[in-house]
Each structure stands twice: as C-alpha cells, then as structure tokens.
C-alpha cells in the first residue's frame, strides 16, 4: 500500500462526505419544492372547488326566481287579471298559489296602480308590503309597465308570527293589452302588478346552507348595497351594510375593504385574512336578480386545506426520510470502512517509514563508528608506514647511485602516497569544531578526487575539470566543505554508468557585496533527477537509491553546511540528460555557529 493509494482513499473519503451532503441538500430542496408546488396546487384546487359551489348556488337561486317570474308573467297575461275580474281572478290566483312551493312562497298578491290590494293568497301583512311596493309601482308607472321583472331588497318581517324572518318580493307589471269581444278597446297602459312574497330563509336553507366545505368552511351572501344577507357565524350582523359600520363590527374586522371589493368583482377565488381570524381561501360568484345583484361567497380556513395536504404528504415525507436515512446510513458505513482502511494504510506506511528511518539511523550510527574506526586504522597504518619510510631513507643514504636506488625511491613515493591517504582520511573523519578560514576550493576538490580515485578508475569514469588559474579564496570550514564535495561527487559516481563523465567547474561571481563569491557546479551524464523528486531531494532521509547504498542524509547535511556558510545549493536537470548541483559560497561569508 503506497502513499498514492492513501491519498486516493482520503480524497474518496472527502468525496463521500461531500456527496452525502449534496444528496441530502438536493433531496431536501426537491422535497420542499414539491411541497410548495403541491401546496399551491392544493390551494388552487380548493379555490376552484369553492368557486364551482358558489356558482352552483347562485345559479340555483337565479333559476328558481326566474321560474317564479315566468309564472307571474303568464298570470299577468290573463284578461281577467288585466281587468281585475274578481271571480275569475280569484280562481286563477288560488290555482297558481296552490301549485307553487308554499315553503318558498309565502303569498301571491295583485295590487292596482294606486297601490291598493286587489286580491291576495297566503300570509300577507298589507301595510308592510305596501310600502315596499311603492318603488316598483312608481317605476312601472314611469315606463308604462314594460314587461320586466322587479326583485325587492331582502327585508325583515315585522309580523308577530314571522319570528323576524326575512323575505323578498318578485313582481311583474300588469298592462291592459288583451283585446276580445268584451274588451274591444284595451288601454295598453300599466294598471297594476302581480307578485310573490318569497321566504328568503327558505332560499338560504335550500341553496346556501347545504354547501359544506370541510369542518371550517361555510357560505355567505351579500347584496350590492353591501348588506350581509346570510352568514352562519354572525347572525347579529344580518342586514348590516359594510358602508355603515359601527364599533361592534370592529371586533372581527380591521377593515371591510375586501367585502367592498367583492361587490364589483366577477367570479374568482383568492387567499385572504381578516383581522385576527385565520387566513382563509374564499371564492365568490355574482348573481344578477333583475334590478339587484347578490354575491355568494364560500370560505374555508387555509389551515384546514394545508392540514389535509400535510396529512396526504405524511407518507411522502416518511418515504423521503427513509430514503435519506438509508443514504446517510449507507454513506456512514462506507465512510467508516474507508476511514478504517485509510487508517490501516496510514499505519502501515508509518510503520514502514519508522522501519526505514530506524535502518537509516543505524546506518548513520554505523558510519559514525566507521569514522572512529578510520581514525584508529589510520594511526595503525601510519606507524609501519613511517618505519618503512625511515628505513628507505636510511638505505638511500647508504646506497647512493646503486641499482637499487630507483626501487627504493619508488618505495619512498608509495609510502608518501599511503601517508597522504591516511592523512586525508583523518581530516575527513575527525569531528571538529566549526572553524572557517580562507581556503582554496580547488585544493579541497583535488583532495576529494584523490580519495575517490579508486572508484573513478574502477568504473572508468572521466572527470573533466574547468576552473580558472587563480580562484579567490573563500572563508570555509575545510572539513565540512570537503564533506559537501564528497557527497556531491559520490552521488555523481552513483548516477553515471560505466565510462560516464563528471564535470566540475568553478567560476568567480562579481557583483554587490552579498552577491560576490565562488560558484561551483558538479554535473554528471546520468539519467537526471525525476521531476517529481526535484523539490524533495534535500529532505532528510529522502533517497531514490537502494537501501544498501544510501541513507538519504548526504544532500540534507550538505545543504545545512552550505547554508551555515551563508551560501546556497540547488539542483537542476539538463535537457540532454544528467543533472547539475550548483553551490554558491559568498566571499564575505563569516559562517554561523
């Protein structure tokens, strides 16, 4: 399990969480959207239903009154009615009255042009209706009794046996236009009227009260003068007008603007709120009654409509809740398993990293032990080499210009060479205090190449040197700078193949005080550094070498040493292959402890 898989798993975990949140938000948005649409459709459907009820009730009353007016027109066309022939008139009036709905029609009457009662059937209090009939008589007298129907306003009866019931009158004019042998010269003038006294309470019980709309719904009626003709919840307001309000009206209504607007509106439905009462859905339908206009309205509390809809939506919300719970539960389980897998992979990686780190620490410890061993070995080698060198010197003094002199000089040179190697190893392995002083970087480089001579010759690696004749000295710690160069050269040797090439160049950098210094470049002809590793090669313990060839500490230590000298070290790849390490040491560096 590598780091890529762990990162992928973490991304997948984040994707699960984001996906769950997105699904929940989208589901809640869609659910609320569906609920709002359903809410509006429920209100519209309820409004349409109430509008149909209002229209049906209005048409029922209209058809009933039109039927009565048709009977009256027929009665007014009879000659014995037009000429007030009492015997035959009485017979016809009685016949018509007996064949009417006597629950709806309280009386049938005939009056003359002078508003005197000619004949009547049923319960009629003449003084009460005479005052009401003065208006149609005056109207019919003005236009000579045109054949039109007149419907009175709804009035409250003052009869003792009426119980304060309400009534209205429907009448038609009587015009003498019938011609026969007995009446050869009709006057063709308005002579009286015939009419019904209709029980308004019966109309309401028959057409309005049966309208049932849920538990809170009811129907009510208002005329064109703004008078409340029927209301099941406010009987005390009957026959009061919205145009003449008293303080008692303000207990329920802050204003009567809505009721006043109904007088002029056509069939419609809408949502409204009155005073402290609950919001309602109301539908209204106008009803034209000859010279009058009524408005039939049907109302229901909005809460009841929404309550029905909420009840219908309970299953829908339960299903959405169940679906969301299943999604969340599934996502949580998936997230839990994925988190466990990520933790297991992370723990495995950390264990592997700890194992590698422990190995690298052991290797570094071993290298430190080897450094101490080199110190003792170098001293052990120097002792016999010193004795050999002294003996060779003695033999050279005793045997001048003998055939063995050349052999002795060769032995002398090799002992010097051995001494030089051991001296270099001692300098390199010693752990010394940071002591920068002016040094020539070329000399340090030559010493490092001498130490690496065997590896270079064994791998047939060429070293190309490029530096000026005179290179300014820079203030460095010789041992630490030697360690930097050895690390860079060892990496270059590891990077190139047999018969490869290492290039070393020095360059004096001129410029401002903080930019003047010596720039050293160590390049190789190897495969280069993978681009994804360029930013990590200076991290401690990061290495691309096999476990038995590197610790991952060389470049990290080299970078720390160079920065300690106030310089910088960077790496770059070549277009044609290979890599370069650039080291810059400023001339004015004093180093830092």
Secondary structure, 3 states (H helix, E strand, C coil): CCHHHHHHHHHHHHHHHHHHHHHHHHHHHHHHHHHHHHHHHHHHHHHHHHHHHHHHHHHHHHHHHHHHHHHHHHHHCCHHHHCCCHHHHHHHHHHHHHCCCCCCEEEEEEEECCCCEEEEEECCCHHHHHHHHHHHHHHHHHCCCCCCEEECCCEECCCCCCCCCEEEEEEEEEECCCCCCCCCCCCCCEEEEEEEEEEHHHHHHHHHCCCCCCCCCEEEEEECCCEEEEECCCHHHCCCECCCCCHHHHHCCCCCHHHHHHHHCCCEEEEECCCCCCCEEEEEEEEEECCEEEEEEEEEEHHHHHHHHHHHHHHHHHHHHHHHHHHHHHHHHHHHHHHHHHHHHHHHHHHHHHHHHHHHHHHHHHHHHHHHHHHHHHHHHHHHHHHHHHHHHHHHHHCCCCCCHHHHHHHHHHHHHHHHHHHHHHHHHCCCCCCCEEECHHHHHHHHHHHCHHHHHHCCCEEEEECCCCCCCEEECHHHHHHHHHHHHHHHHHHCCCCCEEEEEEEEECCCCCCCEEEEEEEECCCCCCHHHCCCCCCCCCCCCCCCCCCCCHHHHHHHHHHHCCCEEEEEECCCCCEEEEEEEECCCCCCC
